[in-house]
Amino acid sequence: MRGLRLSPPIVFRLVAVGLVVLILVAASLHLRHVPRDVGVPDLGPPGSRDRLAAGLAHCQALGMKADGDPACAAIWAENRKRFFAPDVTR
C-alpha cells in the first residue's frame, strides 16, 4: 500500500470545507462574547416622545380619515424630522 494520493479537486474541497468550518467557529466565538450591557440610545425628552407616540397612535386609529387631517400632517412631519435628523452621537 503506497501513500494516499489526493487529486487536486479533492484537496480543494478539503481546503474549502476547512475554511467554512473555521469561519463558523470564528463567528460563533465572536457572537458568544457580545457585551450584554448595551445601553439604549438617548431618544430625547421623554415627554415629547410620549406626545409624538400618542399622536401617531391617534392618527393610525383614524385610518384613511387621517389623510386630510392637518393635525396628523403636523405629527407625521415631526416624526419624519426626528427620523431623518442626523445623529450627533455618531
C-alpha positions as CSV (number, residue, x, y, z in Angstrom):
1,M,0.0,0.0,0.0
2,R,1.6,3.2,-1.2
3,G,0.6,6.5,0.3
4,L,-2.8,8.1,-0.1
5,R,-2.9,10.0,-3.4
6,L,-5.2,13.0,-3.4
7,S,-6.2,14.6,-6.6
8,P,-6.3,18.5,-6.8
9,P,-10.1,18.7,-6.8
10,I,-10.2,16.6,-3.6
11,V,-7.6,18.9,-2.0
12,F,-9.5,22.0,-3.0
13,R,-12.7,20.6,-1.5
14,L,-10.9,19.7,1.8
15,V,-9.5,23.2,2.0
16,A,-12.9,24.7,1.3
17,V,-14.6,22.6,3.9
18,G,-11.8,23.5,6.4
19,L,-12.3,27.2,5.7
20,V,-16.1,27.0,6.2
21,V,-15.6,25.3,9.5
22,L,-13.0,27.9,10.5
23,I,-15.4,30.7,9.6
24,L,-18.3,29.1,11.5
25,V,-16.1,28.6,14.6
26,A,-14.8,32.2,14.5
27,A,-18.4,33.6,14.1
28,S,-19.7,31.6,17.0
29,L,-16.8,32.7,19.2
30,H,-17.4,36.3,18.2
31,L,-21.2,36.2,18.8
32,R,-20.6,34.5,22.2
33,H,-18.7,37.5,23.5
34,V,-21.2,40.2,22.6
35,P,-21.5,42.7,25.6
36,R,-24.7,42.2,27.4
37,D,-24.9,45.7,28.9
38,V,-25.5,47.6,25.6
39,G,-27.1,51.0,26.5
40,V,-30.3,52.4,25.0
41,P,-29.6,55.5,22.9
42,D,-30.9,58.8,24.1
43,L,-34.2,59.5,22.3
44,G,-34.7,63.0,23.6
45,P,-37.0,64.3,26.3
46,P,-39.5,61.6,27.4
47,G,-42.5,63.9,27.4
48,S,-42.1,64.9,23.7
49,R,-41.6,61.2,22.7
50,D,-44.8,60.2,24.5
51,R,-46.8,63.0,22.9
52,L,-45.5,62.1,19.5
53,A,-46.2,58.4,20.1
54,A,-49.7,59.2,21.3
55,G,-50.3,61.4,18.3
56,L,-49.1,58.7,15.9
57,A,-51.4,56.2,17.6
58,H,-54.3,58.6,17.2
59,C,-53.7,59.1,13.5
60,Q,-53.3,55.4,13.0
61,A,-56.6,54.8,14.7
62,L,-58.3,57.4,12.3
63,G,-57.2,55.3,9.3
64,M,-57.9,56.9,6.0
65,K,-59.6,59.9,7.6
66,A,-56.2,61.0,8.9
67,D,-55.0,61.7,5.4
68,G,-56.8,65.1,5.3
69,D,-56.3,65.9,9.0
70,P,-53.9,68.9,9.5
71,A,-53.0,67.7,13.0
72,C,-51.9,64.3,11.7
73,A,-50.0,66.0,8.9
74,A,-48.1,68.0,11.5
75,I,-47.5,64.9,13.6
76,W,-46.1,63.0,10.6
77,A,-43.9,65.9,9.7
78,E,-42.4,65.9,13.2
79,N,-41.9,62.2,13.1
80,R,-40.1,62.5,9.7
81,K,-38.0,65.3,11.1
82,R,-36.9,63.2,14.1
83,F,-36.4,60.1,12.0
84,F,-34.2,61.8,9.4
85,A,-32.4,64.1,11.8
86,P,-28.6,63.5,11.8
87,D,-27.5,61.6,14.8
88,V,-24.9,63.7,16.7
89,T,-23.6,60.7,18.7
90,R,-22.1,59.0,15.6
